[in-house]
Amino acid sequence: MEITIYLDVLLLVNFSMDFFLLWLLRMILKLKGNWIRLAAGSAAGAFLSALALYGGLQIRAAAGVGMFVLWAAAVLGISSLMVRIAFHPPSRREFVRAETGLLFAAALAEGILEWAQTAWLSFRGEALMVSSLGMVSILLFLAGSCLLADVLWKIVQEAACERSCRYQVTLFCQGRQVSAEGFLDTGNRLKEPVTGRPVHVADRALVESICPTVEKISMIPYRTIDGGGAVLKAVTLDRMEAVQGKRLLVYEHPLVAVSPKELKMKNGCRILLHE
């Protein structure tokens, strides 16, 4: 049986798929690698894959364990070279992490593409890989997958970041205690100007409910991003505890400033914790 392989089509498809996988891997695992390195790694993977396919066709009569070993060695060798070129991992652990992620992503992507091809064949009744329309469909599918993956990943990251910064906070003062949702604000750099103590910010009603009367009030100057500024009144509580799952943060005699207006946050938090 004679097999015809269009080298330009094979290289283009392999390069597009390799670039998509490396880009997705960089985004998910937070790896370092610019677009040039990604393109170089993809080009190396496309060329070596085509070379491995040609070699496999030349020895296609071989079977059994030997053929499987050759196939596995080719896959591991090509993927390792792609990872080295695209990301240049600084340690063996990072290399294994990136290599494992690439192999897993490749297996997942292959399954998705096979499902798409089966669906296309059942709808069109013609070979997907040999038609120009099929090539355009694959490239559009990859481009759309990149955009969709980028959007979904950003949504997941934002949600995970918000969950990781939310705490159940309990305030203690003068024998009273009150609980509320708190948010660990990484942008909060507010400090008491004299002692340098970190300052947390809480909703006015929340602070008044736990300490309606205080003997000493601190004045905390602050400045907003737009250049405005004023002074916040702050009180020293007996203790404050912030809980997130098994993590417990304890603040002894925390300095808590009272928000000038009602502290309204879309996530329902009423306390901004100092980082």
N, C-alpha and C positions, 0 to 999 in steps of 0.2 A: 504494500500500500504506500503510495507516494504522499508525502506530507509537505505542504507549502507553507512556509513561515515568512511573513512580511516583517522584516527586521525593523523598519521604521515604526510600524504600528506597535510592535512588541516593546521597543525601547520607550516609546511615548507613553504607553499604558503603564509600564513598570515604573518609569520615572514619576508619573503623576501619582501613582499609588504610594510609592516610597516617600515622596515629599509630603503627601497627606498624613501618612503614619508618623513620620518624624516630627512634623509640625504639631500633631495631636499629642504626641509623647512629650514634647517640650512644654506644651501648655499645661498638661495634667501633672507632670512630675516636677515642674518648675526648673527645668534644665537650662543651662546656658549654651546658646548657639544661635548665631545670626543667620540671616536668610542665605548668605553665600555658603556657609558651612552646611546648611540643610540641603541646598541645591547640589553641592559637591557630594555629600553622602548619598543623595538620591541618584545622582548620575552613576556613582560607583556601583550602587546596588542594582540599577537597571542594566548596566553593562555586564556585570558578573552573573546576573540572573539569566541573561540571554546566552552568555557563554556556557553556563551550567546546563541550560536547556539543550543547546547544541551537543554538548558532550553526552548528555543523557540519551539523546536520540541516536548517537553513534554506538552506544553500548546498550541499547534498549533490550537487546536479547538477554542480557543478564537479569537474574531474578534472585529472590531469596534474601538472606541476611546481608550479603555483600552489597546489593543495590540499596537496601535501606540505610546501611552505614554510610555509603557515599552520599546519599540524599541528605541525611542528617548533618554530615560534615559540611556539605555545601551551604545548607541553611544557616548553621551556626557561624560558619566563616563569613558569609556575606553580611549577616546581621551584625556581627561583631565589628566588621570593618565600617559599616554604616554608622554605628554608634560612636566609634572612635573618631571618624571624620566629622560628624555632625556636632557632637557635644564635647569630645575630648574629656571624659570623666576624670576628675582629679584623684580618685581612689578606686580600689578594686570593688568596694561595696557599692559605690555609685555606678560603676560599670555594670555589675551584675543586676542592679536595680533597673537600669536603663535597658539592658539586654532582655531581661524578663518581660518588661513592659512592652518592648517592641514585638517580641514573639507573640505575646498575648493579643496585642492589638492587630497583628497581621492575621492571626487565626480568626479573630472576631470579624474583621473586615472581609476575609475570604468567604465566611459563611453568609454575611449580608449580601455580597455581590453574587454569590451563587443563587441565593434566593431571588434576587432581582432579575438575574438572567433567566431563571426558570419561569418567573412571572412574565417576563417579556416574550419568551418563546411561546408560551401558551397563548399570549395575546396576538403576537404577530405571525407566529408560525414560520419564522426564518431565523437564520443564525445571527446572533447578536454581534459576534466579534468580527465578522467579515464585511459588514456594511458600514458605510460612512455615517449613516444615521445612528448605528449602534455605538460608534466611537464618540460621536457628539453627546449621546445620551450618557455614556459612562463619565465623560469629563464634566458634564453639567451636574451629574449626580455627585461627583467628588467635590466640586465647588460648592454645591448646596450643602453637602454634609459638613464641609469646613465651617461655613457660616453658621449653620444650625448648632454644631458642636461648640463653637465659640460663644454663642448667645447662651446656650444651656449651661455651659461651664461657668460663665460669669454669674448667672443666676444662682447656681449651686454654691459658688464661692461666697457670694454676698450673704446668702442664707446661713451658710456654715459659720462665717465670720460673726454674724449677728448672734447666732446661738452660742458661740464660744465666748462672747463678751457679756452675756446676760447672766446676772446673779440674783439670788434671793437674798436680800439684805435685811438684817435686823439691827435696829438702833437701840442703844441702852443709855438712859439718862435719868438721874434722880429717882431711881426705883421703877421707872416706867420702861416699856419697850414697845416698839412698833415695827412691823415688817412691811416691805415694799419691794417691787422689782427695781433692780439696779443695772446700770450699764457701765462696763469698764471702758472709759473714754480714753483711747490712746492719744487723742489730741489735747487732752487736758494737761496743761503745764502750769496751772495756777498754784502759786505758793505764797505763803505769808512772807512779806518782804524782809522782816527783821530776822526771824529764826530760820526761814527757809522750809518750814513745815509744809507738806503737801495739803492742798485744800480740796475737799470734795464739795460738790454742789447738789443741794436737795431742794425739793419743792417746798415753798413757804409753809403751806398747810401741814405738811408732814412734820417739819421741824417744830412748828407751834404746838402740834398735838403731843409731842413727847417732852418738850421743855417750854411750857407757856411763860415761865419767868426765868431769867438768867441774871447772874450777878456781874458777869464780865462778857463784853462783846468785842470781838476783833474786827477791824476794818481792813478789808482786802481790796486793794486797787486792781482793776483789770482793764484790758483793752481788747476791743473786738477787731475782726479782720478788716472791716471797713474804716478803721481809724478811730472809731468812737470809744468811749470808756467811761467808767464810773467807779463806784465803790460798793462792794458787797459786805453785808453784815454777816459775821461768822461766829459760831459758838463752838465750844469744846465739849464733846459728849464723853460719857464714861467709857464706852466701848462700841465697836461696830463689827458685825460679822457678816461676811459675804460667802454664800454657799453656791457651788455649781457642781452637781453630782457628788463625787467624792472629794472635790477640792474645797478647802476651807481657807478663807482669808480673814485674819483677825487684826483689827486696828485698835490699838489702845490709845485712848484719849484723842480721837480723831478731831480734826478741825473741819467743821461742816459749814459751808456758806449757804445763805438763804438766797434763792433765786429772786430777782426783783419782780418777776411776774410768775404766774403759774407755769410750772415746768411741763410743757406738753411735748411728748415724743410719740411718734407713730407706733412704737413698739410697746407703749404703755409704761415705760420705766419712769421712775420719779426721783432717782438718784444717779448722779454722774460720779462714778468712782475715779479717783486719781490713779493713773497707771502705776 
